[in-house]
Amino acid sequence: MKKLILIGRVAAGKTTLTQALRGEEIKYFKTQYINYLDTIIDTPGEYTERRETSGALSLYSYEADIVGLVLSANEPYSIFSPCLTSMVNREVIGIVSGIDKPDANVERVTRWLKLAGCKKIFPVSSITGEGIKELLDYLKEEGDE
């Protein structure tokens, strides 16, 4: 599987998505540091939200094949600037998490990710599993099972 780094604000669903992609039981815990796993790099939301730590995301993105910008489907605003992907020398995909939430607005969040520059966007629910297979299929490399 291609190595994916997940970037997004606090409570965007990055750790839950990591658990779903790895086939693990979904358990909430707060990510306190960068979790560098075999195929996924899970980052704390504070690294995206704070200028002092955002540079670390740039460095860790060099370790990934694909950068995943994660926005929850019920976000009140986008933390990602327009045309952000032009600053990244990796493929960048958008991931709309929590599409099963009652107040989800998938269309709005999809527009924000497109504005940031994401050409490929995956709406997912780590809880129901919707969209997880499509994302895993996209991340597959030749020879993966």
Secondary structure, 3 states (H helix, E strand, C coil): CCCEEEECCCCCCHHHHHHHHCCCCCCCCCCCCCEECCCEEECCHHHHHCHHHHHHHHHHHCCCCEEEEEEECCCCCCCCCCCHHHHCCCEEEEEEECCCCCCCCHHHHHHHHHHHCCCEEEECCCCCCCCHHHHHHHHCCCCCC
